[in-house]
């Protein structure tokens, strides 16, 4: 009993010591974590203050931003004034074009109505005797030339028919114009196919069958015909030359047309000519 009691006392003291040691370690760790969190928070505050000061001082400078906005507003005013000038110039050009167009139409009308010009005997409608001054159109009629109309208009192609053939005034011509493309319509309501698909099937190109596209003759017969045609085309004369037979022994030689003339055989082409220069000889032979 005494030994058991002593063992229990020793274990009690040892476990208490271990517990107090572990508790002190936990407290020290918690204190260290709290201290590091405090330091981190203070560092964040210091960085926040410094970054704010740096940004306000060097990056987002209020006075520099103000000068930049003033420069932008000045540039906008310049661009706006240039655009205004460009718009006014365009309007002036449009007005000038309209005036020129109206003046051209007036001149054309004056050339068309040149017959309304007043004469010495009869005043025109723009030169009424009841007016103090003639109308400006009267002066325009005087300064313009009359419009020359065509005496005879060109006949259309449909004017020439079959009655022109006996006189041979114009050769008969047949219209070779392409047909008009099909009208694109919307798909009708109902269980119908699409219009484009139907038109594509209707106007698709001809696709001949193999019986129509292939040749009637076999490839062997076609090759034989080609070989015979090539042989007949490359043949110089029909009389075949047989050198080792006496078939052509009694035949008389038929000279060519060039050498069988009444002037006889020509020397050119049968003899060879060469220049002789004895000075250039190496020996006398």
Secondary structure, DSSP 8 states (H G I E B T S, - for coil): -HHHHHHHHHHHHHHHHHHHHHHHHHHHHHHHHHHHHHHHHHHHHHHHHHHHHHIIIIIS-HHHHHHHHHHHHHHHHHHHHHHHHHHHHHHHHHHHHHHHHHHHHHHHHHHHTGGG---SSS--TTS-TTSSS--HHHHHHHHS------SS----GGG--GGGTTTTSS------------------SSS---HHHHHHHHT------HHHHS-SS-HHHHHHHHHHHHHHHH-S-SS---TTSSTTSS------TTTSSTT---SBTTB------GGG-SS--
